[in-house]
Amino acid sequence: MNRVLLTIICPPSLERPINDWLLEQDVISGFTSMQVHGHGSVPSSLSLIEQVEGRKKQFMFQIHIPSDIQDTVIKDLKHNFKETKIHYWVVPLATSGRLS
């Protein structure tokens, strides 16, 4: 089965709602989350403090999922979090596993 890595980047205000949403998904067996900083070249998307610091606090989720359900997961994500500033991408996983 081919697997992909779905990465979701969101504002800190959406950390808990997305975390809860991911935990409710039967097709997702687990995920990783972490605070990250976004860097970009669109000053209008940054507050004055973020412009001075040159970075924006964000939250990132990474989820391994089967490639055949990625479209369904993304569609559900878009439905549940429409009109939010969520950015995502999907990349194929060459390999993954546990070292046990």
MOSULTA-V190217 format. One line per field, one symbol per residue. ss: DSSP state (2 for helix, 1 for strand, 0 for the rest). burial: 1 if it has 24 or more other ideal C-beta (glycine too) atoms within 12 Angstrom, else 0. A space follows every 50 residues. Layout:
ss = ???
burial = ???
This chain:
ss = 00111111110222222222222200000001111111000022200222 22200111111111112222222222222200000011111100000000
burial = 00011111111001100110110010010010100001000000000000 00000101111111100011001100100010000111010000000000
